């Protein structure tokens, strides 16, 4: 069942419900992987405000996410989730290194926004 849903994610002619289930499954596993990475970052000593020097590098994941929204193809929704997940992970690492634990809801919000945009894309492209 799990593998069928993931296979349906790359098939644009698959039923919409199965594609959305595959997208959510992919997003869940990606979220677990990113959560484990952010958990490791919490073990690192904070570097204070110097972590914010990394923020200009957030432009690359953000541009990747915006481009993924415009890309077509059957794996477009997975690209959107992955790109917004990468942006959320990067910002989570920066906020974790800056010792701002209160920024984690922002990271979750970015991630869920990517899942929402990908679901919209599936709703538009699947008949």
C-alpha atoms as one frame of an Amber mdcrd trajectory, in Angstrom:
protein
   0.000   0.000   0.000   2.769   2.416   0.941   4.797   1.692  -2.197   1.703
   1.989  -4.399   1.059   5.481  -3.063   4.673   6.511  -3.645   4.589   5.067
  -7.170   1.341   6.936  -7.853   3.093  10.192  -6.995   5.107  10.017 -10.212
   2.181   8.843 -12.360   0.035  11.813 -13.472  -2.785   9.489 -14.544  -3.072
   7.827 -11.111  -6.117   8.597  -8.954  -5.897  11.922  -7.177  -6.433  10.444
  -3.700  -3.582   7.968  -4.181  -1.243  10.715  -5.427  -2.088  12.930  -2.447
  -1.516   9.993  -0.097   1.868   9.366  -1.733   2.750  13.048  -1.415   1.843
  13.082   2.261   3.834   9.913   2.846   6.862  11.418   1.090   6.468  14.644
   3.080   6.196  12.709   6.338   9.420  10.782   5.753  11.180  13.955   4.656
   9.932  15.700   7.784  11.265  12.858   9.961  14.650  13.094   8.273  14.773
  16.865   8.674  13.583  16.590  12.273  16.413  14.197  13.073  18.872  16.617
  11.492  17.499  19.526  13.498  17.701  17.369  16.613  21.406  16.924  15.972
  21.792  20.686  15.528  20.304  21.201  18.982  23.214  19.188  20.378  25.738
  21.646  18.921  26.830  24.595  21.023  25.059  27.815  20.023  27.132  30.347
  18.129  24.892  33.273  18.920  24.164  36.033  16.428  26.976  34.858  14.145
  24.600  32.200  12.815  22.626  34.948  11.091  25.584  35.502   8.775  24.347
  32.355   7.020  20.953  33.911   6.181  21.990  35.318   2.776  22.594  31.722
   1.720  18.872  31.066   2.253  18.313  32.737  -1.103  19.324  29.525  -2.903
  16.766  27.200  -1.249  14.136  29.932  -1.595  14.870  30.338  -5.323  14.843
  26.557  -5.696  11.431  26.407  -4.024  10.010  29.158  -6.244  11.363  27.454
  -9.369   9.955  24.097  -8.270   6.505  25.689  -8.070   6.738  26.599 -11.762
   8.300  23.346 -12.982   6.011  20.876 -14.629   6.227  17.173 -14.932   4.885
  14.312 -12.896   7.352  14.825 -10.033   6.576  18.533  -9.704   4.674  18.176
  -6.404   7.517  16.153  -4.883   9.978  18.836  -5.994   7.878  21.513  -4.311
   7.778  19.588  -1.018  11.494  18.882  -1.187  12.439  22.465  -2.009  10.316
  24.003   0.743  11.583  21.295   3.086  15.160  22.289   2.239  14.351  25.930
   2.917  12.766  25.036   6.249  15.703  22.826   7.175  18.220  25.552   6.344
  16.355  28.158   8.379  15.947  25.636  11.199  19.686  25.043  11.285  20.375
  28.791  11.361  17.821  29.361  14.110  19.126  26.350  16.033  22.700  27.588
  15.858  21.529  31.032  16.969  19.874  29.310  19.953  16.407  30.583  19.011
  14.206  27.600  19.772  11.103  29.730  19.312  11.736  29.809  15.549  10.835
  26.159  15.090   7.141  26.951  14.429   8.357  29.112  11.517  10.236  26.119
  10.127   7.140  23.922  10.479   5.034  26.610   8.814   7.363  26.791   5.803
   7.317  23.031   5.503   3.521  22.794   5.693   3.198  25.616   3.159   5.243
  23.514   0.722   2.993  20.500   1.293  -0.062  22.702   0.730   1.324  24.091
  -2.544   2.146  20.568  -3.751  -1.367  19.356  -2.932  -2.805  22.287  -4.890
  -0.680  21.258  -7.850  -1.980  17.679  -7.680  -5.549  18.995  -7.492  -4.957
  21.097 -10.617  -3.179  18.469 -12.726  -5.031  15.264 -11.856  -8.407  14.785
 -13.428
